[in-house]
Amino acid sequence: MANHKSALKRIRSSAAKRLRNRYQAKTTRTYIRRLRATEDKAQAEDLLKTVTSMLDRLAKKNIIHKKKADNNKSKLAKFVAKLA
């Protein structure tokens, strides 16, 4: 266990950040599943904007890798384009 006050604070703040990051990443994954499940093109386009923004935010904060975000966005854009 940590012996210094600063180390104890670092443990607390790291735990809080980890929780926040996990929540944001999980929420984004849920939105991706929701987008993949949709059949309506108009609704899919709205969801795509939201998901793209969420992925960019996660990549900016280094919660996920930038290239993973780009790959996800590309695959989802192709999916939406194929919808009739």
C-alpha positions, -999 to +999 in steps of 0.1 A: +000+000+000+011+036-006+030+054+021+027+090+008-002+113+008+003+121-029+004+084-038-029+079-019-045+107-038-031+093-071-048+060-063-081+077-056-080+099-087-069+070-109-098+049-097-123+077-105-108+082-140-108+045-147-145+043-138-153+073-160-134+059-189-151+025-186-185+041-185-178+062-216-163+033-235-192+010-226-218+036-235-201+040-269-202+003-275-239+002-267-245+030-292-225+010-318-247-021-312-278+001-315-266+015-348-258-020-362-293-032-351-312-004-369-329-009-402-340+026-409-315+047-429-325+081-415-323+069-379-289+052-387-275+084-401-285+103-369-269+075-348-238+076-370-232+113-362-235+105-324-213+075-325-187+092-346-185+120-321-183+096-292-155+076-309-135+108-316-139+119-280-126+085-267-096+086-291-088+122-281-087+112-244-066+081-252-093+058-239-091+039-272-065+041-299-070+066-327-068+040-354-094+018-337-117+048-337-111+054-374-116+018-383-149+017-363-161+049-380-152+036-414-170+002-409-201+020-395-202+045-424-201+016-449-229-001-430-251+030-431-243+036-468-255+000-476-289+005-459-317+011-483 
